Amino acid sequence: MMTVPTFATRIVILFACALTVTSAVFWLRLTAEDSFSSASPLDVPHQVSSNEFVTSNACRSCHPDQYSTWHDSFHRTMTQIATPEAVVAPFEDLELRDDALSCRLERRGNEYWATVFETNWKERYLAAGIDPETVIGTSRTPFLTKRVELTTGSHHVQIFWISDKSNMVELPFYYHIDGKRWIPRSDSVLVPPASADAGVSTSEWRMECIKCHSVGGNPGLTEYHGRAFLQSSVAEFGISCEACHGPAKQHIEHHRNPLNRYRRHLDGEPDPTIVNPKRLSHIKSSEICGQCHLSFVPKDPDFLTRGLQYRAGDDLTVTHEVQLFEDGPLREGGFMTYWRDGTVCVGGDEYLGLIKSACYLRGEMSCLSCHSMHQSDPNDQLAEGMDSNQACLQCHKSFIDNIEEHTHHPVNSSGSRCYNCHMPNTSYALFTAMRSHRIDSPDIASSHRSGRPNACNLCHLDQTLDWSAQHLTQWYGAPAVELDEDEETVAASLLWLLRGNAAQRVIIVWHMGWEPAHRAAGKTWQAPFLAQILEDPYSVVRYIAHQSLTKLPGYEDFTYDSIGPEQERSRAHREALTKWEQQNRDLGSRARRLLLDPTGHTRDDDVIRFATLRILNEAAVSIWKGRPDLATRAIEMAKRIEHDSSSHFHTPLTEPDDSFTRSYLAAGKDQYDQIDVIEALLNSSATDLGVRDADLLASIALTNRKS
């Protein structure tokens, strides 16, 4: 059942939206007013003492080992004051440029400063008949120079925050730690390049990040000089001891008495003054992680004035309105958050996967069943042995002596690793695929309906959906699945890659560089397809495609810049194909299902057909979203693609909604009929009326086409 936000919650959301819009406007009104200044005390969130929290420093003397392992974690560095110890990015006299905004970075002693300006500001003034030199130093100068106040992240990406009066916003460039380079924000996220989300950042730290990237965060809505203002505070920056163990002031005061300490040491009873997640039920301990590892809206109508009131061990549902797939808005438009089967496809929201798992719902599995905050590698925080089958066999003991009988794979192979089948890498975040935390079994019917890649075909990249379906029927009695001709004859990975959306493409290109998939499917056929993806419109997809390409024989030293000029990306595409043509390409009977002819060349007719289908999906969804202008562009591309095989990988407009595309695709037997269908939609009154019902649109299309 869909959860309807309370009136108070709506007020919180509206205020957040207002601040978000203000953040966007901030970048558009770069002026000299207040330029070359640090932030006022009201601008920057500050750490304050509390009647609840004591900070991690107070825990150190009694718990030195736990403090040390926490200090080494990426939780600690999630938010930091921008000091030389915290900043990992180079700042010395750099200028970063993008189409919309540029940024000049400098270091002044132990401080970091940024000047943000419109990239083409001079051209804009000249076009208006104004000499740019005459505005320098005036209120019309499109420059803003501010000190960097905070950082977010230190693992894969680091983000930097500056303030401008009522806003705390991120720089439009991120530092990619793994790539050792600055990149535009739009090149770090998986959103359509043409969408508003891909451009100027609209994040506001004090409204959004403060909820999870600090302890005891309070937006601090208050009145200042007659207007509403955020005077934000935190008990501690980053994710520290009291995020998981609860406020510790009472605990410390109680244990200052040595008699209390000895009594607790001798009786071994739970300490009522502090929370130990291991002593909680699997539901409550998981909720401690879930306070951050989910998508939610604060329920508390006073959130803006006092912050989230959830404390470790509380009932999470009281303070967090969890954004579930079952909620109507996410079913209709959440295809970049969830797969169509309700499985999360975004890394970081793992709690939403766990609570859908039978091991949690019908068992007692919690986050702590596999993860440890203190006895683990900071990279994944898996407890000892939990990167093996022991993670599952600790509960499913009946499989210990008959793993091969259950998996139908050699016992020491990747096909007998429980998590490869039951937790496949179908989530994406931070330039990598991640394991789904919705524990389930491979289901070809579900994969067919939802578009979520299944575990079988993520290892066996060279096999079809039909091949996987037959094996699951033979081995486990799975029901037969009705598939179309392509799904019976073409490798599933290539269907997802060539006609799929960006989420499917990014998952597939990552797996094309995954060692277990190389062992199962070989690595002598992926190159021509990864070469084409070097021109994918999504830069993160291009980046991962290049990473996977360098793991193939002959491409180990292949150089490529995923955010370089378009002509350079085209050159790299051609160079990669040339290398492929110089290799031995004898793939035997596999060639046909890999869309290759007997000589190893791609079967262009099929590749073009799949590319056209994808572009028509995008056209249909553009109409569904009330954007006939984008649909018209897509139709023009679809017509052009029939004659120009070099344009397979076009600029997408949006991502397809499977339920909708199934309805409209039924209106045409092939892509050429479907062009007529979409054009009929564009000419119909439904577009003007903003009709959003898929079946109705398909019906209108058929009627128009027949007439």
C-alpha positions in Angstrom: 0.0 0.0 0.0 1.3 3.4 -0.9 2.3 5.6 2.1 1.0 9.1 2.0 3.2 11.7 3.7 1.7 13.7 6.5 1.0 17.4 6.1 4.0 18.2 8.3 6.2 15.9 6.3 5.1 17.7 3.1 6.1 21.0 4.7 9.6 19.6 5.3 9.8 18.4 1.7 8.7 21.7 0.4 11.3 23.6 2.4 13.9 21.2 1.2 12.8 21.7 -2.4 13.0 25.5 -1.9 16.5 25.3 -0.6 17.4 23.0 -3.5 16.1 25.4 -6.0 18.0 28.2 -4.2 21.2 26.1 -4.5 20.8 25.9 -8.2 20.1 29.6 -8.5 23.3 30.2 -6.5 25.4 29.0 -9.4 23.5 31.2 -11.8 23.9 34.4 -10.0 27.7 34.5 -9.5 28.4 38.1 -8.5 31.2 40.1 -6.9 29.0 40.8 -3.9 30.6 39.1 -0.9 33.3 37.7 -3.2 36.7 36.8 -1.9 35.5 36.0 1.6 35.3 33.2 3.9 31.9 32.0 5.2 30.2 33.7 8.2 29.7 31.5 11.3 26.1 31.0 10.4 26.9 29.6 7.0 29.0 26.6 8.0 27.6 23.7 10.1 29.5 23.6 13.3 30.2 21.0 16.0 28.6 21.7 19.3 28.5 20.1 22.7 25.4 18.2 23.6 23.4 16.9 26.6 23.4 13.5 24.8 26.6 13.1 22.8 30.2 13.1 23.8 32.0 12.3 20.5 34.4 9.5 19.7 37.3 11.1 21.5 35.6 10.3 24.8 35.4 6.6 23.9 39.1 6.3 23.1 40.6 5.9 26.5 38.5 2.9 27.5 38.1 1.3 24.0 41.4 2.0 22.2 41.1 -1.0 19.8 37.6 -0.2 18.7 38.6 3.4 18.4 41.6 2.5 16.2 39.6 0.3 13.8 36.9 3.0 13.5 39.5 5.6 12.9 40.8 3.6 9.9 37.3 3.3 8.4 35.7 5.3 5.6 32.8 6.0 7.9 35.0 8.3 9.9 36.0 10.3 6.8 32.5 10.6 5.3 32.5 14.3 6.3 35.5 16.3 7.5 36.6 19.8 8.0 38.7 20.8 4.9 42.2 20.5 6.4 45.4 19.3 4.9 44.9 16.0 6.7 41.4 15.5 5.1 41.9 16.8 1.6 43.2 14.1 -0.8 42.8 16.1 -4.0 45.4 18.5 -5.5 44.5 22.1 -5.1 47.6 24.0 -6.1 46.8 26.6 -8.8 44.4 24.4 -10.9 41.7 25.5 -13.3 38.9 23.1 -14.1 36.6 23.7 -17.0 33.3 22.3 -18.1 30.7 23.5 -20.6 28.7 25.4 -18.1 31.0 26.2 -15.1 34.7 26.5 -14.4 36.5 26.4 -11.2 39.9 27.9 -10.2 41.5 26.1 -7.2 44.2 27.3 -4.9 45.7 26.6 -1.5 46.4 29.4 1.0 48.5 27.9 3.8 46.3 25.3 5.4 43.1 26.6 3.7 41.6 25.6 0.4 39.9 28.1 -1.9 37.8 27.9 -5.0 36.7 30.5 -7.5 33.7 29.5 -9.5 32.6 31.2 -12.7 30.6 30.7 -15.9 32.8 29.1 -18.5 31.6 31.3 -21.3 30.9 34.5 -19.4 32.9 36.7 -21.7 31.1 35.4 -24.8 27.7 36.0 -23.0 28.5 39.6 -22.3 29.9 40.2 -25.8 26.7 38.8 -27.3 24.8 41.3 -25.2 26.9 44.1 -26.5 28.8 44.6 -23.2 32.6 44.8 -23.0 33.6 42.1 -20.4 36.5 44.3 -19.1 34.0 46.9 -17.9 32.2 44.5 -15.5 35.3 43.1 -13.8 35.3 44.3 -10.2 31.6 45.3 -10.3 28.5 43.6 -9.0 28.0 42.0 -12.4 31.3 40.1 -12.4 30.3 36.4 -12.7 32.9 35.2 -10.2 32.6 33.8 -6.7 35.6 33.1 -4.5 35.0 31.1 -1.3 36.9 29.0 1.1 36.3 25.3 1.0 34.7 24.4 4.3 33.9 20.6 4.3 34.7 17.4 2.4 32.6 14.4 1.8 34.2 11.0 1.1 37.7 9.6 0.9 37.3 6.2 -0.6 36.4 6.5 -4.3 35.3 10.2 -4.7 35.9 13.3 -2.7 33.4 16.2 -2.8 34.0 19.7 -1.6 31.6 22.2 -0.1 31.6 26.0 0.0 29.0 28.4 1.4 27.3 31.4 0.1 25.2 33.1 2.7 22.1 30.8 3.0 23.5 27.9 1.1 26.1 25.2 1.6 26.7 23.7 -1.9 29.2 21.4 -3.5 31.8 22.4 -6.1 30.7 21.4 -9.6 33.8 19.2 -9.8 34.5 16.0 -7.9 37.9 14.4 -7.3 37.9 10.8 -8.5 40.4 9.1 -6.2 40.7 5.9 -8.1 41.3 7.8 -11.4 43.6 10.4 -9.7 41.8 13.3 -11.5 39.2 16.0 -11.1 36.0 15.3 -13.1 32.8 17.3 -13.6 30.0 16.2 -11.3 27.9 15.2 -14.3 30.6 12.6 -15.2 30.4 10.9 -11.8 26.7 10.0 -11.8 24.5 7.7 -13.8 21.8 10.1 -15.1 20.8 11.0 -18.6 23.2 13.5 -20.1 20.3 15.7 -21.3 18.6 15.8 -17.9 18.8 18.6 -15.4 20.3 16.3 -12.8 23.4 15.9 -15.0 24.5 19.5 -14.9 24.7 22.0 -12.1 24.6 20.4 -8.6 21.6 21.2 -6.4 22.7 19.4 -3.3 22.5 21.2 0.0 24.6 19.7 2.8 22.6 21.0 5.7 19.3 19.6 4.4 20.4 16.3 2.8 23.9 15.1 3.8 23.6 16.1 7.4 21.0 13.3 8.0 23.6 10.5 7.4 27.0 12.0 7.1 27.2 13.3 10.7 26.1 12.3 14.2 23.3 14.3 15.9 22.9 16.6 12.8 20.4 19.4 13.1 19.5 21.7 10.1 18.8 24.4 12.7 16.0 26.3 11.1 15.8 29.6 13.0 15.1 33.2 12.4 17.9 35.6 11.7 17.4 39.3 11.0 13.8 38.7 10.3 14.1 35.8 7.9 14.2 32.0 8.1 17.8 30.7 8.2 19.6 27.4 8.8 22.1 27.6 11.6 23.2 24.0 11.4 25.1 22.0 14.0 26.3 18.4 14.5 27.5 16.5 17.5 30.3 15.1 15.3 31.2 15.2 11.7 31.3 11.8 9.9 29.8 8.6 11.1 31.3 7.8 14.5 30.7 5.6 17.6 27.5 7.2 18.7 25.8 6.7 15.3 25.8 2.9 16.1 25.9 2.7 19.9 23.7 5.7 20.7 24.4 8.8 22.8 27.1 8.0 25.3 27.0 10.8 27.9 25.1 8.6 30.4 27.4 5.7 29.7 30.5 7.7 30.4 29.1 9.3 33.5 28.0 6.0 34.9 31.4 4.3 34.3 33.4 7.1 35.8 32.6 5.3 39.1 35.2 2.4 39.3 32.6 0.3 41.3 30.3 0.4 38.3 33.1 -0.6 35.9 34.1 -3.6 38.0 30.5 -4.7 38.5 29.8 -4.6 34.8 33.1 -6.5 34.1 32.2 -9.3 36.6 28.5 -9.9 36.0 28.7 -9.9 32.2 25.2 -8.5 31.9 24.2 -6.1 29.1 25.1 -2.5 29.8 21.8 -0.5 29.9 23.6 2.8 29.4 24.8 2.1 25.8 23.6 0.1 22.8 25.5 -2.9 21.6 24.0 -3.8 18.1 25.1 -7.5 18.6 22.7 -7.8 21.5 19.7 -6.5 19.6 17.3 -8.5 17.5 18.1 -8.9 13.8 15.5 -6.3 13.0 16.7 -3.6 15.4 20.4 -4.1 14.7 19.7 -3.9 10.9 17.8 -0.7 11.4 20.9 0.9 12.9 22.6 0.4 9.5 19.3 1.2 7.8 19.1 4.7 9.2 21.5 5.6 6.4 21.6 2.8 3.9 18.2 3.5 2.4 16.1 6.2 0.7 13.8 8.0 3.1 12.0 11.2 4.0 12.0 12.4 7.6 8.6 11.9 9.3 9.2 14.3 12.1 7.5 17.6 11.3 10.2 19.3 13.5 13.1 17.8 11.6 14.2 21.2 10.4 14.5 22.7 13.9 15.8 19.7 15.8 17.1 17.1 13.3 16.4 13.4 13.2 15.5 12.0 16.5 16.3 8.4 15.7 18.9 6.9 18.1 20.5 3.4 17.8 18.0 0.8 19.0 14.9 2.9 18.3 12.1 1.9 15.9 13.3 3.2 12.5 9.7 3.4 11.1 8.8 6.2 13.6 11.3 8.7 12.2 12.0 7.4 8.7 9.4 7.2 5.9 11.1 4.6 3.8 10.8 5.0 0.0 9.8 1.6 -1.1 9.3 0.4 -4.7 5.7 -0.4 -3.9 5.0 3.3 -3.4 3.3 4.7 -6.5 5.8 7.4 -7.5 8.7 5.0 -7.5 6.8 2.4 -9.5 6.1 5.0 -12.1 9.4 6.8 -12.3 12.0 5.1 -10.0 13.7 3.0 -12.7 17.1 4.5 -11.8 16.6 3.5 -8.1 14.8 0.1 -8.5 14.7 -2.6 -11.1 11.2 -3.4 -12.2 11.0 -6.4 -9.8 11.5 -4.1 -6.9 15.1 -4.8 -6.3 17.3 -1.8 -5.6 19.8 -1.0 -8.3 21.6 1.8 -6.5 24.6 1.1 -4.3 24.3 2.5 -0.8 20.6 1.5 -0.2 21.4 -2.1 0.8 19.0 -2.1 3.7 16.2 -1.9 1.1 17.4 -5.1 -0.3 17.9 -6.9 3.0 14.3 -6.3 4.1 13.1 -8.0 0.9 15.1 -11.1 1.6 13.6 -14.4 2.9 16.7 -14.8 5.1 15.6 -11.6 6.9 11.8 -12.0 6.7 11.6 -15.7 7.6 15.0 -16.0 9.3 17.2 -13.9 11.6 19.7 -12.5 9.1 21.0 -9.0 9.9 23.7 -6.8 8.5 26.0 -8.2 11.3 25.6 -11.7 10.0 28.2 -10.8 7.4 29.7 -7.4 8.3 31.8 -6.2 11.2 32.6 -2.6 12.0 35.8 -3.5 14.0 37.2 -6.8 12.7 37.2 -6.2 9.0 38.9 -4.6 6.0 37.7 -1.0 5.7 37.1 -1.6 2.0 34.0 -3.8 2.5 33.8 -4.3 6.2 33.1 -8.0 5.8 33.9 -10.0 8.9 36.5 -12.8 8.8 35.5 -15.6 6.4 32.4 -13.8 5.2 33.9 -13.3 1.7 33.4 -17.1 1.2 30.6 -19.6 1.3 30.9 -19.5 5.1 28.7 -16.4 5.0 25.7 -18.6 3.9 26.7 -22.0 5.3 26.7 -20.6 8.9 22.9 -20.9 8.6 22.4 -23.2 5.6 24.4 -26.1 7.2 22.6 -28.8 5.2 24.5 -27.7 2.0 28.0 -28.1 3.6 28.6 -31.6 2.3 26.7 -31.4 -1.0 27.5 -28.0 -2.5 28.3 -29.4 -6.0 25.0 -31.4 -6.0 23.1 -28.2 -5.3 25.0 -25.8 -7.6 25.8 -28.2 -10.5 29.2 -26.5 -10.7 32.6 -27.7 -9.6 32.8 -27.2 -5.8 35.8 -24.8 -6.1 34.5 -22.8 -9.0 32.9 -19.4 -9.0 29.6 -21.1 -9.9 29.6 -22.7 -6.5 30.0 -19.5 -4.6 26.7 -18.8 -3.0 26.7 -15.1 -3.4 27.5 -15.2 -7.1 24.1 -16.8 -7.7 22.1 -15.4 -4.8 23.6 -11.9 -4.5 24.7 -11.0 -8.1 26.4 -7.6 -8.8 23.3 -5.8 -10.0 23.6 -2.6 -8.1 25.7 0.4 -9.2 27.5 3.2 -7.4 30.8 5.0 -7.5 32.2 3.5 -10.8 31.6 -0.1 -9.9 28.9 -2.8 -9.8 28.0 -4.0 -6.3 26.3 -7.0 -4.9 22.5 -6.9 -4.6 21.5 -7.3 -0.9 18.2 -8.7 -1.9 19.0 -12.4 -1.5 17.1 -14.4 -4.1 17.6 -17.1 -6.7 18.1 -16.8 -10.4 14.7 -16.3 -12.1 14.6 -16.0 -15.9 10.9 -15.1 -16.0 11.5 -12.2 -13.5 14.6 -11.1 -15.4 12.6 -11.2 -18.7 9.9 -9.0 -17.1 12.0 -6.6 -15.1 15.1 -6.2 -17.2 17.3 -7.0 -14.1 20.2 -9.1 -15.3 20.1 -12.6 -13.8 23.1 -14.3 -12.1 23.4 -17.1 -14.7 23.9 -14.7 -17.6 26.2 -12.4 -15.7 28.7 -15.2 -15.5 27.8 -16.9 -18.7 27.9 -13.7 -20.8 28.0 -15.7 -24.0 24.8 -17.6 -23.4 21.1 -16.8 -24.1 18.2 -16.3 -21.7 16.8 -19.5 -23.2 20.0 -21.4 -22.3 19.7 -20.3 -18.7 16.0 -21.0 -18.5 16.5 -24.5 -19.8 19.2 -25.3 -17.2 17.1 -23.9 -14.3 14.2 -26.0 -15.4 16.3 -29.1 -15.7 18.2 -28.6 -12.4 15.6 -27.0 -10.2 12.2 -27.6 -11.9 11.7 -23.9 -12.7 8.7 -23.2 -14.9 9.3 -22.8 -18.6 9.6 -19.2 -19.8 8.0 -17.8 -22.9 10.8 -15.8 -24.7 11.0 -14.0 -28.0 13.3 -15.1 -30.9 16.1 -12.7 -29.9 16.1 -14.0 -26.3 16.3 -17.6 -27.6 19.2 -16.9 -30.1 21.3 -13.9 -28.9 23.5 -13.8 -25.8 21.5 -12.0 -23.0 24.5 -9.8 -22.2 24.4 -8.3 -25.7 20.6 -7.7 -25.6 21.1 -5.8 -22.3 24.1 -4.0 -23.7 22.7 -3.0 -27.1 19.0 -2.4 -26.5 19.1 -1.9 -22.7 19.0 1.2 -20.5 22.0 2.8 -18.8 21.6 0.7 -15.7 21.7 -2.5 -17.7 24.7 -1.3 -19.8 26.8 -0.3 -16.8 26.2 -3.7 -15.2 27.1 -5.6 -18.3 30.3 -3.6 -19.2 31.5 -4.1 -15.6 30.9 -7.9 -15.9 32.8 -8.0 -19.2 35.9 -7.2 -17.1 34.9 -9.6 -14.2 37.3 -12.5 -13.8 34.7 -15.1 -12.9 32.8 -14.2 -16.1 36.1 -14.5 -18.1 36.5 -18.0 -16.7 32.9 -18.9 -17.7 32.6 -17.2 -21.0 36.1 -16.5 -22.2 37.5 -13.1 -23.0 38.2 -13.2 -26.7 34.9 -11.8 -28.0 33.9 -8.8 -25.9 36.3 -6.3 -27.5 34.2 -5.0 -30.4 31.2 -4.4 -28.1 33.3 -2.6 -25.4 34.9 -0.6 -28.2 31.5 0.6 -29.3 30.6 1.5 -25.7 33.6 3.9 -25.6 31.2 6.2 -27.4 28.3 5.6 -25.0 26.5 8.9 -24.0 27.0 8.2 -20.3 30.5 8.9 -19.3 30.5 6.5 -16.3 29.5 3.7 -18.7 32.4 4.7 -21.0 34.8 4.7 -18.0 33.9 1.2 -16.9 33.9 -0.1 -20.4 37.5 1.1 -20.8 38.4 -0.5 -17.4 37.0 -3.8 -18.7 38.6 -3.4 -22.1 42.1 -3.2 -20.5 41.5 -6.6 -18.9 41.2 -8.3 -22.3 44.3 -9.8 -24.1 46.0 -7.2 -26.3 44.3 -4.2 -24.6 46.3 -4.1 -21.4 47.9 -0.8 -22.3 45.0 0.7 -24.3 44.7 4.4 -23.4 41.5 6.3 -23.4 39.9 9.3 -21.7 36.2 8.8 -20.9 35.6 12.5 -20.5 37.8 13.6 -23.4 36.6 15.3 -26.6 34.1 13.4 -28.7 36.4 13.1 -31.6 39.0 11.5 -29.4 36.5 9.0 -28.1 35.6 8.1 -31.7 39.2 7.7 -32.6 39.7 5.3 -29.6 36.6 3.3 -30.8 38.2 2.8 -34.2 41.6 2.0 -32.8 40.1 -0.7 -30.5 38.2 -2.2 -33.4 41.4 -2.3 -35.5 43.1 -4.2 -32.7 40.2 -6.6 -32.6 40.5 -7.2 -36.4 44.2 -8.1 -36.0 43.4 -10.9 -33.5 42.3 -14.5 -33.9 38.5 -14.3 -33.9 37.5 -17.9 -34.5 34.6 -18.4 -32.1 33.1 -21.5 -33.7 29.5 -22.2 -33.0 29.3 -19.3 -30.5 29.7 -16.7 -33.1 26.0 -16.4 -34.1 24.7 -15.8 -30.6 27.5 -13.3 -30.1 26.2 -11.3 -33.1 29.4 -12.1 -35.0 29.7 -13.6 -38.5 32.1 -16.5 -39.2 34.9 -14.1 -39.8 34.5 -12.4 -36.5 32.9 -9.2 -37.8 29.8 -7.8 -36.0 26.4 -8.5 -37.7 25.6 -4.9 -38.3 21.9 -5.5 -39.2 21.2 -7.0 -35.8 23.2 -4.3 -34.0 21.4 -1.6 -35.8 18.0 -3.2 -35.1 18.7 -3.3 -31.4 20.0 0.2 -31.3 16.8 1.4 -33.1 14.7 -0.5 -30.6 16.4 1.3 -27.8 16.0 4.7 -29.3 12.3 4.0 -29.9 11.9 3.0 -26.2 13.3 6.4 -25.3 10.9 8.1 -27.7 8.0 6.4 -26.1 9.0 7.3 -22.6 9.6 10.9 -23.7 6.0 11.1 -24.7 4.9 9.4 -21.5 6.9 12.0 -19.6 5.3 14.9 -21.5 8.4 15.6 -23.6 7.3 15.3 -27.3 10.3 17.5 -28.3 12.6 14.8 -27.1 10.5 12.1 -28.7 10.8 14.0 -32.0 14.5 14.1 -31.7 14.5 10.3 -31.0 12.4 9.6 -34.1 14.9 11.6 -36.2 17.7 9.6 -34.8 15.9 6.3 -35.4 15.4 7.2 -39.0 19.0 8.2 -39.4 20.2 5.1 -37.7 18.7 3.0 -40.5 21.2 4.6 -42.9 24.2 5.3 -40.7 25.6 2.3 -38.8 28.2 4.5 -37.1 25.5 6.1 -35.0 24.5 3.0 -33.1 25.3 4.5 -29.8 23.4 7.7 -29.8 22.6 10.3 -27.1 19.7 8.8 -25.1 16.9 11.0 -23.9 15.6 9.1 -20.9 15.4 5.6 -19.6 12.7 3.2 -20.8 9.9 2.1 -18.5 9.4 -1.6 -19.2 5.7 -1.7 -18.5 5.2 1.1 -20.9 7.4 -0.1 -23.7 5.9 -3.5 -23.6 2.5 -1.9 -24.3 3.7 0.3 -27.2 6.0 -2.3 -28.8 2.9 -4.6 -29.2 1.6 -2.0 -31.6 4.3 -2.7 -34.2 5.8 -5.9 -35.6 9.2 -4.4 -36.1 11.1 -1.2 -35.5 9.9 0.4 -38.8 6.3 -0.1 -37.8 7.1 1.3 -34.4 8.5 4.5 -36.0 5.0 4.9 -37.5 3.5 4.2 -34.1 5.5 6.8 -32.3 4.9 9.4 -35.0 1.2 8.7 -34.6 1.5 9.3 -30.9 3.2 12.6 -31.6 0.4 13.7 -33.8 -2.3 12.5 -31.5 -4.3 14.6 -29.0 -3.0 12.4 -26.3 0.4 14.2 -26.4 -1.2 17.6 -25.9 -3.5 16.3 -23.1 -0.5 14.7 -21.3 -2.0 11.3 -21.3 0.3 9.0 -19.2 -1.5 5.7 -19.3 0.6 3.2 -21.4 -2.3 1.0 -22.6 -4.3 4.1 -23.6 -1.4 5.5 -25.5 -0.8 2.3 -27.3 -4.5 2.1 -28.2 -4.5 5.6 -29.6 -1.4 4.8 -31.6 -3.0 1.8 -33.2 -6.2 3.8 -34.0 -4.2 6.6 -35.6 -2.1 4.2 -37.5 -5.1 2.3 -38.9 -6.7 5.6 -39.9 
